[in-house]
């Protein structure tokens, strides 16, 4: 990086030093503009939302995969619990059905 101080080489005049400094300043400005453009692109709400959605999607896929592995590993226990829950929920209709069967068997035939 050159500055406006005394030239180090004797062949470099003040004019050349100014031209070199100006070129370096333009180059640094161009780099700064590129950096600002990249920062604006990254920080744009649309891109932030996309990044958030991608992270959420990846997290959901990870959780889903873990849950499916767990379900496959514990399938018999999950089935037993499911059957137990269904039987518990249907206990009244089942008991009514059994009572109806018992009553129909204990009744004597009506023709006799």
N, C-alpha and C positions, 0 to 999 in steps of 0.2 A: 504494500500500500504506500503510495507516494503522497507526500504532503507539500505544502507550499514553502517548505524550509529550503535552505541552501542546497543546490544540486550537488550530488556526490561526485558526479563525473564532470570533468572540466569541459567536455564537449556538449553538455546539456545546458542550454540557455534558459532564461526565464520563460521565454515563449514556449519552448518545448516542454518545460516543466508544467506550465499552465495547461497546455494541450493534453499532456499525460494525466494530470489531475482531473481535468474535465472528462476525459474518457473513462477514468476509473469511477468518477462520480456517476456518470451515466450507467455504467455497468452495475454499480451498487444499487442504483434506483431501479433498474430493470429486475434485479434479483429480489428487491424488496416488493415490487409490484407483483411478481410471481408468487412470492410467499403470501402476500395479502390475498391474492386471488384464490390460492389453495385454502387458506384459512376461512375465507368467506364461503367457499364451496362446502367445506366440511361442516361449518357452523350453520348453514342454511337450514331452516326448520324442516323442509322437505327431506333433506338428507339425514337429519337427526331422527325424524320419524321412521325413515327406512331402516336406519341402524337399530333403533329400538325394536322395530317389528322383527328384524332378522334375529336379534338376540332373544326375543320372546319366543320366536318360532323354534330356535335351536334348543332353548330351555324346555319348551313343551315336548319336543321330540325326545329329549333325554329322559324326561319324567315318564313319558308314555312307554318308552322302551323298558325302563326300570320296572314300571307297573306290570307290563306284560310278562317280563321274566319272572316276577314274583308270583303272578297268577298261574303261570305254567308250572312253577315249582310247587305251589300249594293247591293244585287243582282238586284233589280229592277232599281236602278240608273245606275248600270254598264250596264245593258241591254239597257236602253234608250240611254245612251251615245254611245254604240256600234251600235245601229240602226241609230243614227244620223250620226255617222262617215261613215257608209256604204252608207247612202243616199247622203251624201256630196260627197263621192268619185264617186258615180254613177250618179251624177246629169246630166252630158252631155248625156250619153246614154238614161237616162230616158226622158230628154227633147226632144231628137231626136225621141224617140218612140212616145211621145205624139204628136209632130208635124206631124209625119207620120199618126197617127190616125186621126187627125183633117183634114189633107189634103185629106185623103181617104174618109171621110164623106162629105166634102164640094164639092167634084167633082161630077158632074152629071154623071149618067150612060152613057157609051159610045155608047150604041145602040140607044139612043133616039135622 
